[in-house]
């Protein structure tokens, strides 16, 4: 699994929004933002204005769970357009698959059996997506999934928190 934050935007605009709600200066908004971020009930709504673009390569079984969350946009590596272009290797999967299975999948690619290939493609097949996601949604994900039994969730949460410009808006929710 790979997780890389590509860009963050909206911090200054979110701070300006806090000044409107609290009648505070911009400097004061930046001071109180970390405290507001950890409160629920609308106090942390400014987190919805801070957006993060994340490049994630993860197995299909992880993406099935990730689709639970409200993501502003997601762009996927299209299996339909990419799977038939080259033979698969063990590096295309989260964990090694049986060699016989890999041979069968590659035979299907060679014989252009797209529908059968899609039907039999293991859930451990890695797919890449670019996510546009708010800090608020990331806070929910980290809060709910940082101790999940799937290793990939723990890894995703740790990587995101380590790469964010303002990890304190999210990190302490897990403690």
TAJONOR-V42658 format. One record per residue. N is the residue number from 0. RES is the residue in three letters. SS is DSSP state (helix for helix, strand for strand, loop for the rest). PHI is phi in whole degrees, 0 to 359 (none if undefined). PSI is psi in whole degrees, 0 to 359 (none if undefined). Layout:
BEGIN
N_RES_SS_PHI_PSI + N_RES_SS_PHI_PSI
END
This chain:
BEGIN
0_UNK_loop_none_141 + 1_UNK_strand_232_139 + 2_UNK_strand_223_121 + 3_UNK_strand_220_123 + 4_UNK_strand_284_126 + 5_UNK_strand_269_322 + 6_UNK_strand_194_151 + 7_UNK_strand_234_147 + 8_UNK_strand_208_153 + 9_UNK_loop_104_359 + 10_UNK_helix_299_309 + 11_UNK_helix_298_320 + 12_UNK_helix_293_322 + 13_UNK_helix_296_321 + 14_UNK_helix_294_321 + 15_UNK_helix_299_320 + 16_UNK_helix_299_322 + 17_UNK_helix_297_321 + 18_UNK_helix_298_327 + 19_UNK_helix_292_317 + 20_UNK_helix_285_326 + 21_UNK_helix_250_0 + 22_UNK_loop_57_34 + 23_UNK_loop_253_162 + 24_UNK_loop_287_167 + 25_UNK_helix_298_321 + 26_UNK_helix_297_317 + 27_UNK_helix_293_322 + 28_UNK_helix_301_319 + 29_UNK_helix_292_333 + 30_UNK_helix_284_319 + 31_UNK_helix_273_344 + 32_UNK_helix_306_315 + 33_UNK_helix_300_327 + 34_UNK_helix_286_318 + 35_UNK_helix_294_326 + 36_UNK_helix_301_329 + 37_UNK_loop_268_359 + 38_UNK_loop_263_144 + 39_UNK_loop_263_195 + 40_UNK_loop_71_28 + 41_UNK_loop_92_347 + 42_UNK_loop_295_333 + 43_UNK_loop_255_22 + 44_UNK_helix_297_339 + 45_UNK_helix_298_339 + 46_UNK_helix_295_338 + 47_UNK_helix_290_342 + 48_UNK_helix_269_349 + 49_UNK_loop_261_117 + 50_UNK_strand_250_149 + 51_UNK_strand_226_131 + 52_UNK_strand_262_124 + 53_UNK_strand_235_132 + 54_UNK_strand_264_114 + 55_UNK_strand_235_129 + 56_UNK_strand_246_118 + 57_UNK_strand_213_161 + 58_UNK_strand_290_156 + 59_UNK_helix_303_323 + 60_UNK_helix_295_329 + 61_UNK_helix_288_317 + 62_UNK_helix_299_326 + 63_UNK_helix_300_321 + 64_UNK_helix_282_323 + 65_UNK_helix_297_330 + 66_UNK_loop_294_353 + 67_UNK_loop_294_332 + 68_UNK_loop_268_149 + 69_UNK_loop_285_109 + 70_UNK_loop_250_135 + 71_UNK_loop_299_308 + 72_UNK_strand_212_156 + 73_UNK_strand_216_137 + 74_UNK_strand_240_125 + 75_UNK_strand_254_152 + 76_UNK_loop_290_116 + 77_UNK_loop_286_116 + 78_UNK_helix_299_320 + 79_UNK_helix_301_322 + 80_UNK_helix_267_346 + 81_UNK_helix_245_331 + 82_UNK_loop_296_333 + 83_UNK_loop_268_2 + 84_UNK_loop_276_342 + 85_UNK_loop_201_160 + 86_UNK_loop_295_148 + 87_UNK_loop_277_152 + 88_UNK_loop_232_173 + 89_UNK_helix_299_334 + 90_UNK_helix_292_348 + 91_UNK_helix_276_2 + 92_UNK_strand_231_152 + 93_UNK_loop_296_322 + 94_UNK_loop_223_155 + 95_UNK_loop_303_140 + 96_UNK_loop_254_162 + 97_UNK_loop_302_140 + 98_UNK_helix_303_323 + 99_UNK_helix_297_322 + 100_UNK_helix_295_316 + 101_UNK_helix_299_319 + 102_UNK_helix_298_318 + 103_UNK_helix_295_316 + 104_UNK_helix_299_317 + 105_UNK_helix_291_327 + 106_UNK_helix_298_319 + 107_UNK_helix_296_323 + 108_UNK_helix_295_313 + 109_UNK_helix_301_320 + 110_UNK_loop_270_7 + 111_UNK_loop_57_43 + 112_UNK_loop_265_67 + 113_UNK_helix_302_311 + 114_UNK_helix_297_318 + 115_UNK_helix_294_319 + 116_UNK_helix_301_312 + 117_UNK_helix_299_322 + 118_UNK_helix_294_322 + 119_UNK_helix_261_359 + 120_UNK_loop_298_123 + 121_UNK_loop_297_151 + 122_UNK_loop_295_342 + 123_UNK_loop_279_0 + 124_UNK_strand_297_132 + 125_UNK_strand_277_133 + 126_UNK_strand_232_143 + 127_UNK_strand_255_136 + 128_UNK_strand_221_151 + 129_UNK_strand_254_121 + 130_UNK_strand_257_139 + 131_UNK_strand_249_116 + 132_UNK_strand_218_146 + 133_UNK_strand_274_159 + 134_UNK_helix_301_325 + 135_UNK_helix_298_314 + 136_UNK_helix_292_320 + 137_UNK_helix_299_320 + 138_UNK_helix_300_317 + 139_UNK_helix_297_315 + 140_UNK_helix_299_310 + 141_UNK_helix_296_319 + 142_UNK_helix_298_318 + 143_UNK_helix_273_334 + 144_UNK_helix_242_357 + 145_UNK_loop_297_338 + 146_UNK_loop_246_25 + 147_UNK_loop_294_152 + 148_UNK_loop_288_341 + 149_UNK_loop_279_123 + 150_UNK_helix_307_323 + 151_UNK_helix_300_327 + 152_UNK_helix_291_317 + 153_UNK_helix_300_316 + 154_UNK_helix_297_311 + 155_UNK_helix_303_311 + 156_UNK_helix_300_314 + 157_UNK_helix_297_316 + 158_UNK_helix_296_316 + 159_UNK_helix_297_310 + 160_UNK_helix_299_320 + 161_UNK_helix_292_333 + 162_UNK_helix_261_345 + 163_UNK_loop_293_150 + 164_UNK_loop_287_332 + 165_UNK_loop_229_66 + 166_UNK_loop_296_335 + 167_UNK_helix_297_338 + 168_UNK_helix_290_343 + 169_UNK_helix_237_316 + 170_UNK_helix_304_312 + 171_UNK_helix_291_345 + 172_UNK_helix_296_333 + 173_UNK_helix_278_346 + 174_UNK_loop_271_none
END
